[in-house]
């Protein structure tokens, strides 16, 4: 029985990381219709930032300052990526060039990490002491991850409801053509959405780097599971991402414990198939009418 509770605690923790990736997917998708497949690589860049700059004796204020610095650094990088991705799209995403652009960014980031840091996993020091769960010491990052996920969702909810910029971004997600006709600067807000998603995954990568696998080959796992969490919850629904991430995390942790780590992604994809067969729009997704 203790093993089940430990699987649940660690699964919810790593699932919250998937939720953060899913939320960052949603932010970009709602404003532009683009699925940025470089999100997992930006998450790992946040972890690389932590391995390079986080001192072993960092206090709370130092950790918070570096967390903000990592988030804004990745936000700036993703704003540049967003500008390059959106540049050839003109007024729509029907050309699908964004698929090539986002995948190319992923390959470039993995190559840079491999060249500069080598093929081995990097270590991020956890400045906070572990907590005990059922007699086993558990890294504090497993508790920090859900806090960051909830904070990201609440922050986005407030931003979209109580600021003019957030309301304008919500208008874009409802009807892109109408928002453009109303004089909203669509392209500028779309680039801002890339920056916001970078802020989310960059700070997440730094904040929970101690439990991430930080290597040139690891981002694909976070991209895959974050995407699965987003689709299970319903693309565009941050509440769904908060539910979908822990579902994927707990099931993956159970698979690693009982079957083997090499089957984690297969189990996640099986969960995706089951959910979509029962509810194609995801758990919290809304059915959209098609105009003909």
Backbone torsions as a table, in degrees:
resi	resn	phi	psi	omega
1	UNK	NA	-39.4	178.7
2	UNK	-59.8	-36.3	-180.0
3	UNK	-61.6	-37.6	179.9
4	UNK	-65.5	-40.0	178.8
5	UNK	-67.5	-38.7	178.8
6	UNK	-66.4	-41.5	175.8
7	UNK	-60.5	-40.8	-179.7
8	UNK	-65.4	-45.2	-178.2
9	UNK	-63.3	-48.5	-178.9
10	UNK	-72.2	-33.5	177.9
11	UNK	-66.5	-40.5	177.1
12	UNK	-65.6	-38.2	179.0
13	UNK	-62.6	-52.4	-179.7
14	UNK	-71.2	-29.2	175.6
15	UNK	-65.1	-32.2	176.2
16	UNK	-64.7	-31.9	174.6
17	UNK	-64.3	-43.5	176.8
18	UNK	-62.7	-36.1	177.1
19	UNK	-62.3	-41.4	179.3
20	UNK	-63.6	-40.5	176.2
21	UNK	-64.8	-41.2	179.5
22	UNK	-63.7	-41.6	178.0
23	UNK	-62.3	-40.7	179.1
24	UNK	-66.8	-34.4	171.8
25	UNK	-58.2	-47.1	-175.9
26	UNK	-62.9	-40.3	-177.6
27	UNK	-58.8	-46.1	-179.4
28	UNK	-72.3	-41.6	-176.5
29	UNK	-64.0	-39.7	-177.2
30	UNK	-64.3	-32.3	-176.6
31	UNK	-92.4	-21.8	-172.9
32	UNK	-135.7	-12.1	-175.3
33	UNK	75.8	12.9	-177.4
34	UNK	-101.9	137.0	170.8
35	UNK	-100.8	108.5	-175.0
36	UNK	-84.2	100.7	-176.6
37	UNK	-78.4	8.3	173.5
38	UNK	-93.6	3.7	-176.2
39	UNK	-60.1	-43.2	-179.9
40	UNK	-63.5	-35.3	179.3
41	UNK	-70.8	-35.5	176.1
42	UNK	-67.7	-35.3	175.0
43	UNK	-59.7	-46.7	-179.2
44	UNK	-67.7	-32.8	175.4
45	UNK	-61.7	-36.4	174.2
46	UNK	-61.7	-39.0	175.3
47	UNK	-66.3	-38.2	176.0
48	UNK	-61.9	-40.2	176.4
49	UNK	-57.1	-43.6	179.2
50	UNK	-65.7	-40.3	179.8
51	UNK	-65.8	-26.0	-177.6
52	UNK	-88.2	-36.8	-166.9
53	UNK	-119.1	-12.5	-177.4
54	UNK	-81.2	114.4	179.7
55	UNK	-73.5	154.5	-177.4
56	UNK	-66.0	-25.1	-177.3
57	UNK	-108.4	30.3	-176.8
58	UNK	-65.5	133.9	174.5
59	UNK	-88.2	-178.6	-177.1
60	UNK	-60.6	-45.4	-177.9
61	UNK	-65.3	-41.3	177.9
62	UNK	-63.0	-43.8	-179.9
63	UNK	-62.2	-44.0	179.6
64	UNK	-64.4	-41.2	179.4
65	UNK	-62.9	-43.7	179.0
66	UNK	-69.7	-33.2	176.0
67	UNK	-60.0	-46.4	178.9
68	UNK	-65.6	-41.6	179.9
69	UNK	-62.7	-42.9	178.3
70	UNK	-63.5	-43.4	-179.5
71	UNK	-61.8	-45.9	-178.0
72	UNK	-72.6	-29.3	176.5
73	UNK	-65.6	-46.3	177.9
74	UNK	-68.8	-33.2	177.4
75	UNK	-61.7	-43.4	178.6
76	UNK	-64.1	-42.5	178.9
77	UNK	-62.7	-40.3	-179.0
78	UNK	-74.6	-26.9	173.6
79	UNK	-64.0	-40.9	176.3
80	UNK	-64.1	-44.3	177.8
81	UNK	-60.7	-41.5	179.5
82	UNK	-62.4	-41.5	179.1
83	UNK	-61.5	-45.4	-179.9
84	UNK	-66.4	-39.2	-179.4
85	UNK	-66.7	-41.1	-176.0
86	UNK	-81.7	-18.4	-173.0
87	UNK	-54.2	-48.6	-177.4
88	UNK	-83.2	-1.3	-171.9
89	UNK	-85.1	-15.5	-179.4
90	UNK	56.2	-105.2	-173.5
91	UNK	-114.5	4.9	-179.0
92	UNK	-150.5	174.8	176.7
93	UNK	-113.4	18.8	-176.3
94	UNK	-71.6	-19.7	-179.8
95	UNK	-71.3	-22.6	178.5
96	UNK	64.0	18.3	174.7
97	UNK	-66.9	-21.1	179.8
98	UNK	-63.4	-26.6	175.9
99	UNK	-61.1	-46.7	-179.9
100	UNK	-66.5	-43.0	-176.2
101	UNK	-64.3	-47.6	-177.4
102	UNK	-68.5	-38.0	176.9
103	UNK	-68.2	-35.8	178.1
104	UNK	-64.5	-41.2	177.2
105	UNK	-61.1	-39.7	178.5
106	UNK	-60.5	-46.5	-179.2
107	UNK	-63.9	-41.4	-178.8
108	UNK	-63.8	-44.2	-179.1
109	UNK	-64.3	-44.0	178.3
110	UNK	-60.6	-41.2	180.0
111	UNK	-65.5	-40.2	179.8
112	UNK	-66.0	-41.2	177.5
113	UNK	-63.5	-40.6	179.5
114	UNK	-64.2	-42.3	-178.1
115	UNK	-69.6	-42.3	-173.9
116	UNK	-87.1	-31.4	-174.4
117	UNK	-115.7	-10.3	180.0
118	UNK	87.6	176.3	-175.0
119	UNK	-82.2	-6.9	-173.8
120	UNK	-90.7	156.4	-178.6
121	UNK	-68.5	140.7	177.9
122	UNK	-91.2	154.8	-178.7
123	UNK	-111.2	130.5	174.5
124	UNK	-110.2	125.0	179.5
125	UNK	-71.5	138.2	175.8
126	UNK	-93.8	111.4	-176.4
127	UNK	-73.5	-9.4	-177.3
128	UNK	-106.1	144.7	-179.3
129	UNK	-69.2	149.4	178.0
130	UNK	-69.9	160.3	175.2
131	UNK	-112.0	156.0	-177.6
132	UNK	-95.0	129.5	176.9
133	UNK	-129.0	110.6	-179.6
134	UNK	56.2	42.5	174.9
135	UNK	82.6	1.0	-179.0
136	UNK	-117.9	132.1	177.8
137	UNK	-70.2	129.3	-178.1
138	UNK	-120.4	130.0	179.4
139	UNK	-55.4	142.5	-177.1
140	UNK	-62.2	-24.6	-178.5
141	UNK	-61.3	-26.2	177.3
142	UNK	-66.9	-25.4	175.7
143	UNK	-89.6	-29.9	-179.5
144	UNK	-69.8	-37.3	-175.8
145	UNK	-57.8	-49.0	177.8
146	UNK	-62.3	-34.2	178.4
147	UNK	-63.4	-44.6	179.1
148	UNK	-64.1	-38.7	-178.8
149	UNK	-65.3	-46.1	179.1
150	UNK	-65.4	-41.2	179.5
151	UNK	-62.3	-40.1	179.1
152	UNK	-62.9	-44.1	-179.0
153	UNK	-67.5	-42.7	178.7
154	UNK	-66.3	-39.7	177.9
155	UNK	-63.1	-43.0	178.1
156	UNK	-66.2	-38.7	179.1
157	UNK	-61.6	-44.7	178.6
158	UNK	-65.4	-43.3	-178.3
159	UNK	-60.6	-44.3	-176.5
160	UNK	-74.3	-19.9	-176.7
161	UNK	-102.6	-20.9	-170.6
162	UNK	-125.9	6.8	175.9
163	UNK	-126.4	149.3	-179.9
164	UNK	-63.5	-39.5	179.0
165	UNK	-64.0	-43.3	178.7
166	UNK	-64.3	-40.1	177.4
167	UNK	-64.2	-38.2	177.5
168	UNK	-65.2	-39.2	177.5
169	UNK	-66.1	-36.2	175.9
170	UNK	-65.2	-36.8	177.9
171	UNK	-64.2	-38.8	177.7
172	UNK	-61.7	-41.9	-179.0
173	UNK	-66.6	-26.7	179.9
174	UNK	-78.6	-47.1	-177.8
175	UNK	-156.9	103.3	-175.8
176	UNK	-64.1	-44.6	-177.8
177	UNK	-65.2	-42.0	-180.0
178	UNK	-66.4	-38.2	178.6
179	UNK	-64.1	-40.7	178.2
180	UNK	-66.4	-40.3	179.4
181	UNK	-65.7	-28.5	179.9
182	UNK	-80.0	-2.0	177.1
183	UNK	94.2	8.2	177.8
184	UNK	-72.2	135.5	179.7
185	UNK	-78.5	85.9	-170.7
186	UNK	-62.4	-48.5	-175.3
187	UNK	-61.8	-40.3	179.4
188	UNK	-63.2	-41.6	179.9
189	UNK	-70.2	-33.4	176.7
190	UNK	-65.0	-41.5	176.7
191	UNK	-64.6	-38.3	177.1
192	UNK	-62.0	-37.0	179.2
193	UNK	-64.6	-36.9	174.5
194	UNK	-61.5	-43.4	-179.4
195	UNK	-63.2	-42.4	179.7
196	UNK	-63.4	-42.0	178.7
197	UNK	-64.5	-35.5	175.7
198	UNK	-65.9	-38.5	176.5
199	UNK	-60.3	-39.6	-178.6
200	UNK	-67.5	-54.0	-175.0
201	UNK	-75.3	-29.5	178.0
202	UNK	-66.1	-46.8	177.9
203	UNK	-68.3	-34.0	177.5
204	UNK	-65.5	-44.2	179.8
205	UNK	-61.0	-38.6	177.8
206	UNK	-72.8	-44.8	-173.2
207	UNK	-66.8	-32.5	-177.5
208	UNK	-119.9	24.4	-178.1
209	UNK	-57.3	-26.1	-178.1
210	UNK	-64.8	-21.3	-179.6
211	UNK	-111.6	7.1	178.4
212	UNK	-94.1	150.6	170.4
213	UNK	-89.2	103.6	-173.4
214	UNK	-102.2	99.1	179.6
215	UNK	-154.9	167.2	-179.0
216	UNK	-60.6	-26.2	-175.8
217	UNK	-97.5	-7.3	-173.4
218	UNK	-80.2	-25.0	-174.7
219	UNK	-58.7	-31.4	-177.1
220	UNK	-60.7	-32.2	178.6
221	UNK	-65.0	-40.4	-179.4
222	UNK	-75.0	-33.4	174.6
223	UNK	-62.9	-48.0	-177.2
224	UNK	-62.1	-51.8	-176.2
225	UNK	-70.9	-33.0	174.9
226	UNK	-65.9	-40.1	177.4
227	UNK	-66.1	-42.5	177.7
228	UNK	-60.4	-43.1	178.8
229	UNK	-62.4	-40.1	179.5
230	UNK	-65.3	-42.4	-178.6
231	UNK	-70.9	-40.7	178.1
232	UNK	-61.6	-44.5	179.8
233	UNK	-72.5	-24.6	-175.3
234	UNK	111.4	113.6	-177.8
235	UNK	-56.4	127.4	-179.6
236	UNK	98.0	-11.4	-178.4
237	UNK	-101.9	112.1	178.0
238	UNK	-72.3	-32.1	174.7
239	UNK	-63.4	-39.3	176.6
240	UNK	-64.6	-36.9	177.9
241	UNK	-63.8	-37.8	178.3
242	UNK	-64.1	-29.8	178.8
243	UNK	-87.2	-43.3	-176.6
244	UNK	-64.2	-38.9	-179.0
245	UNK	-59.4	-55.1	177.4
246	UNK	-60.9	-32.8	176.2
247	UNK	-60.2	-47.4	178.8
248	UNK	-65.8	-42.3	-177.5
249	UNK	-63.5	-46.5	-179.0
250	UNK	-65.4	-44.2	-179.8
251	UNK	-64.8	-39.8	178.6
252	UNK	-65.8	-40.8	179.0
253	UNK	-65.8	-38.8	176.8
254	UNK	-63.0	-42.5	179.3
255	UNK	-63.6	-41.5	179.9
256	UNK	-64.7	-35.8	-177.4
257	UNK	-77.1	-38.2	-172.3
258	UNK	-102.1	-26.5	-174.7
259	UNK	-115.4	-47.0	-177.8
260	UNK	143.0	144.2	-175.9
261	UNK	-61.0	-26.2	-178.1
262	UNK	-70.1	-11.7	-179.1
263	UNK	-100.7	3.7	-175.9
264	UNK	-60.7	-49.4	-177.8
265	UNK	-66.1	-35.4	178.1
266	UNK	-63.5	-40.4	179.2
267	UNK	-66.9	-39.3	177.7
268	UNK	-62.0	-43.1	179.4
269	UNK	-67.8	-34.7	176.3
270	UNK	-63.7	-41.2	176.3
271	UNK	-61.1	-41.6	178.8
272	UNK	-59.7	-44.6	-179.7
273	UNK	-62.2	-44.1	-178.5
274	UNK	-63.2	-45.4	-178.8
275	UNK	-64.1	-44.6	-176.8
276	UNK	-69.7	-28.7	175.4
277	UNK	-66.8	-35.8	-179.4
278	UNK	-84.4	-35.8	-176.6
279	UNK	-146.0	90.5	-172.5
280	UNK	-58.6	-28.5	-178.7
281	UNK	-86.8	2.0	-178.0
282	UNK	91.9	169.1	-174.5
283	UNK	-64.2	-39.5	-176.6
284	UNK	-114.7	6.7	-179.8
285	UNK	-74.8	155.3	179.0
286	UNK	-107.8	140.4	177.8
287	UNK	-72.3	126.9	-179.5
288	UNK	-102.0	137.9	178.3
289	UNK	-77.2	141.4	178.3
290	UNK	-101.0	127.6	-179.5
291	UNK	-85.9	130.8	179.2
292	UNK	-128.5	NA	NA
